[in-house]
Amino acid sequence: MSIDVIFLGLDGVLFDTEALHLAACNAAFANAGLSLRWTLPALRAAAARHGYARAIGSAVATPPLSRDKQRVAELFQDKHREFHQAILSRPPQAQAAALTLIEDAAAAGCKICILTDLPAPATGALLERYFGADVTSLFSVVAGAASFDGPAGTGPYAYALNAMGVQPQDAIVIDTAVPALRAAADAGLWTVSVAPYGTDVVRPRQFITFDALHELQASPYTPDQQRPAPGLHKAA
């Protein structure tokens, strides 16, 4: 096998956005008149289930708030607005290890793609402020506001791979969000978690290298089987 396409998330993968998400969630809670305030562990617990972009969904999952659909929608919109304003005024740092992976993969002719559930305006702002005019030449696919909740084989990964003419077993997803990793695994792609929560993960400081991805070429395993290499696994 070979790795021909690498899908990267943005939150905690390409950019260090955790503090900005925490501030945006707490600002949205305050704006909505809620007494709830999250600490970093609380954000991570919510992100473990929903991903950082939609972590606030954990706070509105139970009654009575969950029954107020309009208020829930407004809370999400306000959180996204607060986050977008934050990245414009305080652009997050890019992860050095991820940049190295992109450079090495691009030099080897591997396609790099961005799929994220961050809203499209925030996705564009993050990438354009760092990569500028190189976004379109560096990344084969860039898609924000991706939904990872659809049936297996019909989601954004399947769509992107079909457009590029690449088989799922020749692609890998590196992300922090369980929904994205689960959707990728269900679609037959390889997955690597770099989430800062849980125990069965690759920590950000141990971000997988392009050389490590090459080791998969000799692996007898397939994406739908258990893999022995740390961090290379089907999302739980």
C-alpha positions as CSV (number, residue, x, y, z in Angstrom):
1,M,0.0,0.0,0.0
2,S,1.0,3.6,-0.2
3,I,-0.2,6.9,1.4
4,D,-1.2,9.1,-1.5
5,V,-3.4,11.6,0.3
6,I,-3.2,13.1,3.8
7,F,-6.2,14.8,5.3
8,L,-5.4,17.2,8.1
9,G,-7.8,18.8,10.6
10,L,-7.2,22.4,11.7
11,D,-8.0,22.4,15.4
12,G,-5.0,21.1,17.3
13,V,-3.5,19.6,14.2
14,L,-2.4,22.4,11.9
15,F,-3.1,25.2,14.4
16,D,-3.1,25.6,18.2
17,T,-6.7,26.8,18.5
18,E,-7.6,25.4,21.9
19,A,-7.4,28.6,24.0
20,L,-9.4,30.5,21.4
21,H,-12.1,27.9,21.4
22,L,-12.3,28.0,25.2
23,A,-12.6,31.8,25.2
24,A,-15.2,31.8,22.5
25,C,-17.3,29.2,24.3
26,N,-17.2,31.1,27.6
27,A,-18.0,34.4,25.8
28,A,-21.0,32.7,24.1
29,F,-22.2,31.4,27.4
30,A,-21.9,34.9,28.9
31,N,-23.7,36.6,26.0
32,A,-26.5,34.1,26.3
33,G,-27.0,34.9,30.0
34,L,-25.8,31.4,31.1
35,S,-23.9,31.0,34.4
36,L,-21.8,28.1,32.9
37,R,-18.1,28.7,32.4
38,W,-15.7,26.0,31.1
39,T,-12.2,25.2,32.2
40,L,-9.7,23.7,29.8
41,P,-10.5,20.1,31.0
42,A,-14.2,20.7,30.5
43,L,-13.6,22.0,26.9
44,R,-11.4,18.9,26.2
45,A,-14.1,16.6,27.5
46,A,-16.7,18.2,25.2
47,A,-14.3,18.2,22.3
48,A,-13.6,14.5,22.8
49,R,-17.2,13.9,21.8
50,H,-18.1,16.7,19.5
51,G,-14.8,18.1,18.2
52,Y,-13.6,21.6,19.1
53,A,-15.7,23.5,16.5
54,R,-18.9,22.1,17.9
55,A,-17.9,21.3,21.5
56,I,-20.5,23.8,22.8
57,G,-23.1,21.2,21.8
58,S,-22.2,19.3,25.0
59,A,-23.5,22.2,27.0
60,V,-26.9,22.2,25.2
61,A,-27.5,18.5,25.1
62,T,-29.9,18.3,28.0
63,P,-33.2,19.9,28.9
64,P,-34.4,22.5,29.3
65,L,-31.9,24.2,27.0
66,S,-31.9,21.4,24.4
67,R,-35.7,22.0,23.8
68,D,-35.1,25.6,22.8
69,K,-33.9,25.1,19.3
70,Q,-33.7,28.8,18.5
71,R,-31.6,29.5,21.5
72,V,-29.3,26.6,20.8
73,A,-28.8,27.8,17.2
74,E,-28.1,31.3,18.4
75,L,-25.5,30.0,20.9
76,F,-23.7,28.1,18.2
77,Q,-23.7,31.2,15.9
78,D,-22.4,33.4,18.7
79,K,-19.6,30.9,19.5
80,H,-18.6,30.7,15.9
81,R,-18.6,34.5,15.7
82,E,-16.5,35.0,18.8
83,F,-14.0,32.4,17.5
84,H,-13.8,34.1,14.1
85,Q,-13.1,37.4,15.7
86,A,-10.5,35.9,17.9
87,I,-8.5,34.3,15.0
88,L,-8.6,37.7,13.2
89,S,-7.2,39.6,16.2
90,R,-5.0,36.9,17.7
91,P,-4.0,34.5,14.9
92,P,-3.1,31.1,16.4
93,Q,0.3,29.5,16.0
94,A,0.8,26.8,13.4
95,Q,2.1,23.5,14.7
96,A,5.8,23.2,13.7
97,A,5.5,19.4,13.4
98,A,2.5,19.6,11.1
99,L,4.3,22.1,8.9
100,T,7.2,19.7,8.6
101,L,4.9,16.9,7.7
102,I,3.3,19.1,5.0
103,E,6.6,20.0,3.5
104,D,7.9,16.5,3.4
105,A,4.7,15.1,2.0
106,A,4.5,17.7,-0.7
107,A,8.1,17.1,-1.7
108,A,7.2,13.4,-2.1
109,G,4.3,14.2,-4.3
110,C,1.6,13.3,-1.7
111,K,-1.6,15.3,-1.9
112,I,-2.5,17.4,1.2
113,C,-6.1,18.1,2.0
114,I,-7.9,20.1,4.7
115,L,-11.3,18.9,5.9
116,T,-12.7,20.5,9.0
117,D,-16.0,21.2,10.7
118,L,-14.9,24.7,11.4
119,P,-17.2,27.2,9.5
120,A,-15.9,28.0,6.0
121,P,-15.1,31.7,6.9
122,A,-13.0,30.7,9.9
123,T,-11.3,28.0,7.8
124,G,-10.4,30.5,5.1
125,A,-9.2,33.0,7.6
126,L,-6.9,30.6,9.3
127,L,-5.3,29.3,6.1
128,E,-5.0,32.5,4.3
129,R,-3.4,34.4,7.1
130,Y,-0.7,31.8,7.4
131,F,-0.2,30.5,3.8
132,G,-1.5,33.4,1.8
133,A,-1.6,32.8,-1.9
134,D,0.0,29.3,-1.5
135,V,-3.3,27.8,-0.2
136,T,-4.6,26.8,-3.6
137,S,-1.2,25.4,-4.7
138,L,-0.3,23.6,-1.5
139,F,-3.7,21.9,-0.7
140,S,-5.6,19.8,-3.2
141,V,-8.8,20.1,-1.2
142,V,-9.9,22.7,1.3
143,A,-13.4,22.3,2.8
144,G,-14.9,24.0,5.9
145,A,-18.2,23.3,7.6
146,A,-17.8,19.6,6.9
147,S,-20.4,17.3,8.4
148,F,-19.0,14.0,9.7
149,D,-22.4,12.6,10.8
150,G,-23.6,11.1,7.6
151,P,-23.8,7.4,6.6
152,A,-20.5,5.6,6.1
153,G,-19.1,6.1,2.6
154,T,-21.2,9.1,1.8
155,G,-19.4,11.9,3.8
156,P,-16.7,14.5,2.9
157,Y,-13.8,12.0,2.8
158,A,-15.6,9.7,0.3
159,Y,-16.5,12.7,-1.8
160,A,-13.0,14.2,-1.8
161,L,-11.3,10.8,-2.6
162,N,-13.8,10.1,-5.4
163,A,-13.0,13.6,-6.9
164,M,-9.3,12.8,-6.8
165,G,-9.6,9.2,-8.0
166,V,-7.9,7.8,-4.8
167,Q,-8.9,4.7,-3.0
168,P,-9.6,4.9,0.8
169,Q,-6.8,2.6,1.8
170,D,-4.3,4.9,0.2
171,A,-5.4,7.9,2.4
172,I,-4.9,8.8,6.0
173,V,-6.7,11.3,8.3
174,I,-4.8,13.1,11.1
175,D,-7.2,14.9,13.4
176,T,-8.2,15.5,17.0
177,A,-12.0,15.2,16.7
178,V,-13.7,11.9,17.3
179,P,-16.5,12.6,14.7
180,A,-13.9,13.2,12.0
181,L,-11.8,10.1,12.9
182,R,-14.8,7.9,13.2
183,A,-16.1,9.0,9.8
184,A,-12.7,8.4,8.2
185,A,-12.4,4.9,9.7
186,D,-15.9,4.0,8.6
187,A,-15.0,5.1,5.1
188,G,-12.0,2.8,5.1
189,L,-9.2,5.4,5.6
190,W,-6.3,5.1,8.0
191,T,-6.6,7.4,11.0
192,V,-4.2,9.1,13.5
193,S,-5.5,10.8,16.6
194,V,-3.4,13.7,18.0
195,A,-6.0,14.7,20.5
196,P,-4.8,16.1,23.9
197,Y,-7.4,14.0,25.7
198,G,-7.7,10.3,26.5
199,T,-4.9,7.8,26.8
200,D,-4.8,6.0,23.4
201,V,-3.5,8.9,21.4
202,V,-0.4,10.4,19.9
203,R,0.4,13.6,21.9
204,P,0.9,16.7,19.8
205,R,4.6,16.8,20.7
206,Q,4.8,13.3,19.3
207,F,3.1,14.3,16.0
208,I,3.5,11.6,13.4
209,T,6.2,12.2,10.7
210,F,6.0,11.6,7.0
211,D,8.7,8.9,7.5
212,A,6.5,7.1,10.0
213,L,3.7,7.1,7.4
214,H,6.0,5.4,5.0
215,E,6.2,2.5,7.4
216,L,2.6,1.7,6.7
217,Q,3.5,0.7,3.1
218,A,5.0,-2.5,4.4
219,S,2.2,-3.2,6.9
220,P,0.2,-6.4,6.5
221,Y,-2.8,-4.6,8.1
222,T,-5.6,-2.8,6.3
223,P,-7.5,0.3,7.6
224,D,-10.4,-1.9,8.9
225,Q,-8.1,-4.0,11.0
226,Q,-6.4,-3.3,14.3
227,R,-3.0,-1.8,13.8
228,P,-0.2,-2.3,16.3
229,A,1.6,1.0,15.7
230,P,0.8,3.6,18.5
231,G,-1.8,6.1,17.3
232,L,-2.6,4.3,14.1
233,H,-6.0,2.9,14.8
234,K,-9.7,2.9,14.1
235,A,-11.4,5.7,16.0
236,A,-13.2,4.5,19.1
